[in-house]
Amino acid sequence: MPVKPKISFENLEVAFASKSDADLKKMYLIFATVNSNLAVSVGTKLANWSFALGLPIKGLMKMTMFGHFCGGEDIEDCQKTVEELANYNIHTILDYSVEGKGNEESYEATKHEILKTIARSAGDDRIPFAVFKVTGLGDYKIMTKIQAGKQLNDKEKASFEKLKGRVDELCRAAFDANTKILADAEESWFQDVIDEMIYEAMEKYNKNSCIIYNTYQMYRHDMLARLKKAHKEAESKGYWLGAKLVRGAYMEKERDRAEEKGYKSPIQPDKASSDRDYNEALQFCMDNIKTLGLVSGSHNEKSNDFLAELISEHGIDPKDDRVYFAQLYGMSDNISFNLADAGYNVVKYVPYGPVEKVMPYLSRRAEENTSVAGQSSREFDLVKREMARRKKIKAQ
């Protein structure tokens, strides 16, 4: 049985190998800011107001938050980031992070942009995945009505057919380009409709290999059972299940809506339950890896270490393309770079888009960093420790 490579997420020399001293100082300032709830709240409001008033702050944003968490303003702009990550054996997912205006024109524009990311990925091993959000391609209100069992009018029916057509077009393009594509998870009150579209696409395009991936938010108490049911269905119909696992991104919104409408919250009772189900899902996926593709989207060190152990236990080559580790660009480099250094498949989600249009994404990223227990403090601490380590070496 293969021996699991020794991985230390505390190896800061590897974690920050790509960062100059100047880069570290910039990261120090960014995470010092993100570590403050007040600074995040005031700063994001000021940035949004400045863009609304037409003030020239784009350069400042590129030097700070945007430059740290995003790859560029367009696909070509991300080339430098793709190359820099590839130098350390880390792959890229080009993530178009612009929120649409909620009309057919914006849905078409988003579809065409995702098609560009698929075309860019084709034949380039450094960019093995494309990604999309279904709400970028169609009206979530229509999906909500469908999941609630309500009748659609003729206009809504036509709009929903266009949405399904866009999803299929992206999945077909990925299949033709031999590029894997991830469908992001969204809110529970229309996720069932998304699932149905993605499983239809899997049945069409995942017959011989894993091209289409659905996302499973393990902070939902029913998600482990849904994952197992999806795999059983895939096996019965003879296609690969693509599974990207995450803990989840809509916890407060989910709980608030459940309380407002008087139904049981779909969210786990506590973090320990999410952690347990996440690791059980990793175990399930690895136990069924002969008919399943796995992307583990986690910033949790224990879960990443557990998956590395499972890869070793199952006798799988760390470079087997059925298994990927994934983290967000600008975060958890101690995980990403150390896993890549040990020979595992690692991908970074690299958001991109015009600075002013990516502000909603950056605002959420900053708010999530302050709300996720210890996340920003952890990042800040790692940067400070690396700066101290380098200072000590220079003093010797």
C-alpha positions as CSV (number, residue, x, y, z in Angstrom):
1,M,0.0,0.0,0.0
2,P,1.4,3.4,-0.9
3,V,2.7,5.5,2.0
4,K,1.0,8.9,2.5
5,P,3.4,11.7,1.7
6,K,4.4,13.7,4.8
7,I,2.4,17.0,4.6
8,S,2.7,19.8,7.1
9,F,0.3,22.7,6.7
10,E,2.6,24.5,9.1
11,N,5.4,24.5,6.5
12,L,5.4,28.3,5.8
13,E,8.4,28.2,3.6
14,V,6.4,26.1,1.1
15,A,3.1,27.9,1.7
16,F,4.6,31.4,0.9
17,A,7.3,30.3,-1.6
18,S,5.6,32.4,-4.3
19,K,5.4,35.6,-2.2
20,S,8.1,38.2,-2.1
21,D,8.7,40.2,1.1
22,A,6.7,43.1,-0.5
23,D,3.8,40.6,-1.2
24,L,3.8,39.6,2.4
25,K,3.6,43.2,3.6
26,K,0.6,43.8,1.4
27,M,-1.1,40.6,2.6
28,Y,-0.4,41.7,6.2
29,L,-2.3,44.9,5.6
30,I,-5.1,43.2,3.7
31,F,-5.7,40.5,6.4
32,A,-5.3,43.1,9.2
33,T,-8.2,44.9,7.6
34,V,-10.3,41.8,6.9
35,N,-9.7,40.7,10.5
36,S,-11.7,43.7,11.7
37,N,-15.5,43.6,11.4
38,L,-15.8,47.3,11.5
39,A,-13.1,47.9,8.9
40,V,-14.8,45.4,6.6
41,S,-18.3,46.9,7.0
42,V,-17.1,50.5,6.5
43,G,-14.5,49.7,3.8
44,T,-16.9,47.7,1.5
45,K,-19.6,50.5,1.8
46,L,-17.0,53.2,1.0
47,A,-15.7,51.2,-2.0
48,N,-19.3,50.6,-3.4
49,W,-20.1,54.3,-2.9
50,S,-16.9,55.4,-4.6
51,F,-17.7,53.3,-7.7
52,A,-21.3,54.5,-7.7
53,L,-20.0,58.1,-7.6
54,G,-17.4,57.4,-10.3
55,L,-14.4,58.1,-8.0
56,P,-11.1,56.8,-9.3
57,I,-10.4,54.0,-6.8
58,K,-9.9,51.1,-9.3
59,G,-6.1,51.4,-9.0
60,L,-6.3,51.2,-5.2
61,M,-8.6,48.1,-5.4
62,K,-6.2,46.4,-7.8
63,M,-3.4,46.9,-5.4
64,T,-5.3,45.6,-2.4
65,M,-8.5,43.4,-2.1
66,F,-9.1,42.9,-5.8
67,G,-5.4,42.1,-6.5
68,H,-5.2,39.6,-3.7
69,F,-8.5,37.7,-4.2
70,C,-8.9,38.0,-8.0
71,G,-6.9,37.0,-11.0
72,G,-7.7,40.0,-13.2
73,E,-10.5,41.8,-15.1
74,D,-10.8,39.3,-18.0
75,I,-9.5,35.9,-19.0
76,E,-6.4,37.3,-20.7
77,D,-5.6,39.4,-17.6
78,C,-5.6,36.1,-15.6
79,Q,-2.7,34.6,-17.6
80,K,0.0,35.7,-15.2
81,T,-1.9,34.1,-12.3
82,V,-2.4,30.9,-14.2
83,E,1.4,30.7,-14.9
84,E,2.4,31.7,-11.4
85,L,0.2,29.0,-9.9
86,A,1.4,26.4,-12.4
87,N,5.0,27.1,-11.4
88,Y,4.1,25.5,-8.1
89,N,2.0,22.7,-9.6
90,I,-1.3,24.3,-8.8
91,H,-4.1,24.3,-11.4
92,T,-6.6,27.1,-12.0
93,I,-10.3,27.4,-12.3
94,L,-11.3,30.6,-14.1
95,D,-14.4,31.8,-12.1
96,Y,-16.4,34.6,-13.7
97,S,-17.6,36.4,-10.6
98,V,-19.8,39.1,-12.0
99,E,-23.5,39.0,-10.8
100,G,-25.9,39.5,-13.7
101,K,-28.7,42.0,-14.0
102,G,-31.4,39.4,-13.9
103,N,-32.6,39.7,-17.5
104,E,-32.3,37.5,-20.6
105,E,-29.6,39.8,-22.1
106,S,-27.4,39.4,-19.0
107,Y,-28.0,35.6,-18.9
108,E,-26.8,35.3,-22.5
109,A,-23.8,37.5,-21.8
110,T,-22.8,35.2,-18.8
111,K,-23.3,32.1,-20.9
112,H,-20.9,33.5,-23.6
113,E,-18.3,34.4,-21.0
114,I,-18.4,30.8,-19.5
115,L,-18.1,29.4,-23.0
116,K,-14.9,31.5,-23.3
117,T,-13.5,29.9,-20.1
118,I,-14.3,26.5,-21.5
119,A,-12.5,27.3,-24.7
120,R,-9.6,28.7,-22.8
121,S,-9.4,25.5,-20.7
122,A,-9.5,23.2,-23.7
123,G,-6.1,21.4,-24.1
124,D,-4.5,23.3,-21.3
125,D,-3.7,21.0,-18.4
126,R,-3.2,24.0,-16.1
127,I,-6.9,24.8,-16.3
128,P,-8.7,21.4,-15.9
129,F,-12.1,22.9,-14.9
130,A,-14.7,25.5,-15.9
131,V,-17.4,26.6,-13.4
132,F,-20.8,28.2,-13.5
133,K,-23.7,29.2,-11.3
134,V,-27.2,28.3,-12.7
135,T,-28.6,31.6,-11.3
136,G,-26.2,33.4,-13.7
137,L,-28.1,31.8,-16.5
138,G,-31.7,32.2,-15.5
139,D,-34.3,33.5,-13.1
140,Y,-34.1,31.9,-9.6
141,K,-37.7,33.0,-8.9
142,I,-38.9,30.7,-11.6
143,M,-36.9,27.8,-10.2
144,T,-38.3,28.6,-6.8
145,K,-41.9,28.4,-8.2
146,I,-41.1,25.1,-9.8
147,Q,-39.7,23.6,-6.6
148,A,-42.7,24.8,-4.7
149,G,-45.0,23.1,-7.2
150,K,-46.6,26.3,-8.5
151,Q,-47.7,26.7,-12.1
152,L,-45.7,28.8,-14.5
153,N,-47.3,31.2,-17.0
154,D,-46.3,31.0,-20.6
155,K,-43.6,33.6,-20.3
156,E,-42.0,31.9,-17.4
157,K,-42.1,28.5,-19.2
158,A,-40.3,30.0,-22.1
159,S,-37.7,31.6,-19.8
160,F,-37.1,28.3,-18.0
161,E,-36.6,26.5,-21.3
162,K,-34.0,29.0,-22.2
163,L,-32.3,28.5,-18.9
164,K,-32.2,24.7,-19.5
165,G,-30.9,25.3,-22.9
166,R,-28.0,27.4,-21.6
167,V,-27.0,24.8,-19.0
168,D,-27.0,22.1,-21.6
169,E,-25.0,24.3,-24.0
170,L,-22.3,24.8,-21.4
171,C,-22.2,21.1,-20.5
172,R,-22.1,20.0,-24.1
173,A,-19.2,22.5,-24.8
174,A,-17.3,21.1,-21.9
175,F,-17.8,17.6,-23.2
176,D,-16.7,18.6,-26.7
177,A,-13.6,20.3,-25.2
178,N,-12.8,17.4,-22.8
179,T,-12.9,19.9,-20.0
180,K,-14.5,19.2,-16.6
181,I,-17.2,21.7,-15.5
182,L,-18.6,22.4,-12.0
183,A,-22.1,23.6,-11.3
184,D,-22.1,25.6,-8.0
185,A,-24.6,24.9,-5.3
186,E,-27.2,27.5,-4.4
187,E,-30.1,28.0,-2.0
188,S,-32.1,25.1,-0.8
189,W,-35.5,26.4,-2.1
190,F,-34.5,26.0,-5.7
191,Q,-31.5,23.6,-5.5
192,D,-33.7,20.6,-6.4
193,V,-34.4,22.2,-9.8
194,I,-30.7,22.7,-10.3
195,D,-29.9,19.1,-9.3
196,E,-32.4,17.8,-11.9
197,M,-30.8,19.8,-14.7
198,I,-27.3,18.8,-13.7
199,Y,-28.1,15.1,-13.4
200,E,-29.7,15.2,-16.8
201,A,-26.5,16.6,-18.2
202,M,-24.4,13.9,-16.3
203,E,-26.6,11.2,-17.9
204,K,-25.8,12.6,-21.3
205,Y,-22.1,13.6,-21.0
206,N,-20.7,11.4,-18.1
207,K,-21.1,8.0,-19.8
208,N,-17.3,7.4,-20.2
209,S,-15.6,9.8,-17.8
210,C,-16.5,12.5,-15.3
211,I,-17.1,15.8,-17.1
212,I,-20.1,17.3,-15.2
213,Y,-19.9,17.9,-11.5
214,N,-22.7,18.9,-9.0
215,T,-21.9,20.6,-5.7
216,Y,-23.0,19.2,-2.3
217,Q,-23.2,21.6,0.6
218,M,-22.5,19.4,3.7
219,Y,-23.8,22.0,6.1
220,R,-27.2,20.7,5.1
221,H,-28.3,17.9,7.3
222,D,-29.8,15.9,4.4
223,M,-26.9,16.3,2.0
224,L,-25.0,13.1,2.8
225,A,-28.1,11.1,2.1
226,R,-28.7,13.1,-1.1
227,L,-25.1,12.4,-2.3
228,K,-25.5,8.7,-1.7
229,K,-28.9,8.7,-3.5
230,A,-27.4,10.5,-6.5
231,H,-24.6,8.0,-6.8
232,K,-27.0,5.1,-6.6
233,E,-29.0,6.7,-9.4
234,A,-25.9,7.3,-11.5
235,E,-24.8,3.7,-11.1
236,S,-28.3,2.4,-12.1
237,K,-28.2,4.5,-15.3
238,G,-24.6,3.9,-16.1
239,Y,-22.9,7.2,-15.8
240,W,-20.2,8.8,-13.6
241,L,-21.2,11.0,-10.7
242,G,-19.2,14.2,-10.4
243,A,-19.2,15.4,-6.8
244,K,-17.7,18.6,-5.5
245,L,-18.0,18.8,-1.7
246,V,-18.1,22.0,0.2
247,R,-19.3,22.9,3.7
248,G,-21.6,25.6,2.4
249,A,-22.1,29.3,1.8
250,Y,-25.7,30.4,2.7
251,M,-26.1,29.4,6.3
252,E,-27.5,32.6,7.7
253,K,-29.8,33.2,4.8
254,E,-31.1,29.6,5.0
255,R,-31.8,29.8,8.7
256,D,-33.5,33.2,8.4
257,R,-35.8,32.1,5.6
258,A,-36.7,28.9,7.5
259,E,-37.6,30.9,10.6
260,E,-39.5,33.5,8.5
261,K,-41.6,30.9,6.6
262,G,-42.0,28.4,9.5
263,Y,-40.3,25.3,8.2
264,K,-37.4,23.2,9.6
265,S,-34.0,24.7,8.8
266,P,-32.0,22.5,6.4
267,I,-28.8,23.5,8.2
268,Q,-26.9,21.2,10.5
269,P,-27.4,21.9,14.3
270,D,-23.7,22.7,14.7
271,K,-20.3,22.8,13.0
272,A,-19.2,19.4,14.4
273,S,-22.1,17.9,12.5
274,S,-21.0,19.6,9.2
275,D,-17.5,18.4,9.8
276,R,-18.6,14.8,10.5
277,D,-20.8,14.7,7.3
278,Y,-18.1,16.3,5.2
279,N,-15.6,13.6,6.2
280,E,-18.1,10.8,5.8
281,A,-18.8,12.2,2.3
282,L,-15.1,12.0,1.5
283,Q,-15.0,8.4,2.7
284,F,-18.1,7.5,0.6
285,C,-16.7,9.2,-2.5
286,M,-13.3,7.4,-2.2
287,D,-15.0,4.1,-1.5
288,N,-16.8,4.6,-4.8
289,I,-14.1,6.2,-6.8
290,K,-14.4,3.7,-9.7
291,T,-17.6,5.4,-10.8
292,L,-17.1,8.9,-9.2
293,G,-15.1,12.1,-9.7
294,L,-14.3,14.1,-6.5
295,V,-13.4,17.7,-5.9
296,S,-12.9,18.5,-2.3
297,G,-13.5,22.2,-1.8
298,S,-12.3,22.7,1.7
299,H,-10.2,25.2,3.7
300,N,-10.3,22.8,6.7
301,E,-6.9,21.3,7.4
302,K,-8.2,18.1,9.0
303,S,-10.5,17.3,6.1
304,N,-7.6,17.9,3.6
305,D,-5.4,15.7,5.7
306,F,-8.1,13.0,5.9
307,L,-8.5,13.0,2.1
308,A,-4.8,12.6,1.6
309,E,-4.9,9.5,4.0
310,L,-7.9,8.1,2.0
311,I,-6.0,8.4,-1.3
312,S,-3.1,6.5,0.2
313,E,-5.4,3.8,1.8
314,H,-7.1,3.2,-1.6
315,G,-3.8,2.9,-3.4
316,I,-4.6,5.7,-5.7
317,D,-1.9,7.8,-7.4
318,P,-2.0,11.4,-5.9
319,K,-2.1,12.6,-9.5
320,D,-5.1,10.5,-10.5
321,D,-7.5,13.0,-12.1
322,R,-10.5,11.5,-10.3
323,V,-9.5,13.4,-7.2
324,Y,-8.8,17.1,-6.7
325,F,-8.3,19.4,-3.7
326,A,-9.7,22.9,-4.2
327,Q,-9.3,26.2,-2.4
328,L,-10.0,29.9,-3.2
329,Y,-7.3,32.1,-4.7
330,G,-5.8,34.3,-2.0
331,M,-6.7,32.0,0.9
332,S,-5.3,28.9,2.6
333,D,-2.0,28.9,0.7
334,N,-0.6,26.8,3.5
335,I,-3.0,24.1,2.4
336,S,-2.8,24.5,-1.4
337,F,0.9,24.9,-1.8
338,N,1.8,22.1,0.7
339,L,-0.6,19.6,-1.0
340,A,0.7,20.5,-4.4
341,D,4.3,20.2,-3.2
342,A,3.5,16.7,-1.9
343,G,2.3,15.8,-5.4
344,Y,-1.5,16.0,-5.1
345,N,-3.9,17.5,-7.7
346,V,-4.8,21.0,-6.4
347,V,-6.9,23.7,-8.0
348,K,-7.4,27.3,-7.0
349,Y,-10.7,29.1,-7.8
350,V,-9.5,32.3,-9.5
351,P,-12.3,34.9,-9.7
352,Y,-12.2,37.5,-12.4
353,G,-14.2,40.3,-13.9
354,P,-14.2,44.1,-14.1
355,V,-13.2,45.6,-10.7
356,E,-16.5,47.5,-10.1
357,K,-18.6,44.5,-11.1
358,V,-16.7,42.1,-8.8
359,M,-17.4,44.2,-5.7
360,P,-20.3,42.1,-4.6
361,Y,-18.0,39.0,-4.6
362,L,-15.3,40.8,-2.8
363,S,-17.7,42.1,-0.2
364,R,-19.0,38.6,0.5
365,R,-15.4,37.3,0.6
366,A,-14.5,39.9,3.2
367,E,-17.7,39.3,5.3
368,E,-17.2,35.5,5.1
369,N,-13.6,35.9,6.4
370,T,-14.8,37.8,9.4
371,S,-17.8,35.5,10.1
372,V,-16.1,32.1,9.6
373,A,-14.7,31.3,13.0
374,G,-11.0,32.0,13.0
375,Q,-10.5,32.2,9.2
376,S,-9.2,35.7,8.8
377,S,-7.3,35.4,12.1
378,R,-5.7,32.2,10.9
379,E,-4.6,33.8,7.6
380,F,-3.3,36.9,9.4
381,D,-1.4,34.7,11.9
382,L,0.3,32.7,9.1
383,V,1.4,35.9,7.3
384,K,2.9,37.3,10.5
385,R,4.7,34.1,11.3
386,E,6.2,33.9,7.8
387,M,7.4,37.5,8.1
388,A,9.0,36.7,11.4
389,R,10.6,33.5,10.0
390,R,12.2,35.5,7.2
391,K,13.3,38.2,9.5
392,K,15.0,35.7,11.7
393,I,16.8,34.0,8.8
394,K,18.1,37.4,7.5
395,A,19.4,38.2,11.0
396,Q,21.4,35.1,11.3
